[in-house]
Amino acid sequence: MYPLGSKQRPIIVKVRTKEQAEKVAEICDQHDFTYIIGLELTEDISDLKKAIKERITPVNPYDLCPCNSGKKYKFCCSKKSVELDI
């Protein structure tokens, strides 16, 4: 299966305003994701959150957490969702 954010499996994001669309595009460009943005009444950025979480998740859940807390990933950020300021 292709990773989320690749050309074969782009991220699909629905936002309400053009300003939000610009912020999402900026975030996707920073992470080098392929994306599709639609302006909708119902907002859905779950694909973007999943793709970012997949990108920062270590291969081994017992590796140190990327947040630099000193804890193992499994016991620190594995269950936390990605927060975006959009």
C-alpha positions in Angstrom: 0.0 0.0 0.0 1.3 3.5 -0.9 1.9 6.0 1.9 -0.6 8.7 2.5 0.5 11.9 0.8 2.2 10.2 -2.2 1.2 10.7 -5.8 -0.6 7.4 -5.8 -2.5 8.2 -2.6 -2.9 12.0 -2.2 -4.2 13.6 0.9 -7.8 14.9 0.5 -8.7 17.8 2.7 -11.9 19.8 2.9 -11.9 23.3 4.4 -14.3 26.1 4.6 -12.3 29.2 3.6 -9.5 30.1 1.2 -7.3 31.2 4.1 -7.6 27.7 5.6 -6.8 26.2 2.2 -3.6 28.3 1.9 -2.5 27.2 5.4 -3.1 23.5 4.5 -1.2 23.9 1.2 1.7 25.4 3.1 1.8 22.6 5.6 1.6 20.0 2.8 4.4 21.7 0.9 6.6 21.7 4.0 6.2 18.0 4.3 6.4 17.3 0.6 2.9 15.8 0.4 0.7 15.4 -2.7 -2.7 16.8 -1.8 -6.2 17.8 -3.1 -8.0 20.6 -1.3 -11.7 21.3 -1.6 -13.9 24.1 -0.3 -16.8 22.5 1.5 -19.2 23.4 4.3 -18.1 20.4 6.3 -14.4 20.5 7.3 -12.2 17.4 7.2 -8.5 17.5 7.8 -8.1 13.9 9.1 -6.0 12.7 6.2 -3.5 15.5 6.8 -3.3 14.6 10.5 -2.8 10.9 9.7 -0.1 11.6 7.1 1.9 13.8 9.5 1.6 11.2 12.3 2.8 8.5 9.9 5.7 10.7 8.9 6.9 11.3 12.5 6.2 7.8 13.8 9.4 5.8 14.4 9.5 2.2 12.9 10.0 0.7 16.4 7.4 1.9 19.0 10.0 1.5 21.7 12.4 4.0 20.1 12.7 7.4 21.8 9.8 9.8 21.0 10.4 12.5 18.4 9.0 15.1 20.8 12.3 14.9 22.8 10.6 14.0 26.1 13.0 11.2 26.7 10.2 8.6 26.9 9.6 5.7 24.5 7.2 6.6 21.6 4.7 4.0 22.6 4.3 5.5 26.1 4.4 9.2 25.0 2.9 10.4 21.8 1.6 7.3 20.1 -2.0 7.9 21.2 -1.9 11.7 20.9 -3.5 13.3 17.8 -1.7 15.8 15.7 -2.8 19.4 16.5 -2.8 21.9 13.6 -3.4 25.6 13.8 -5.7 26.1 10.8 
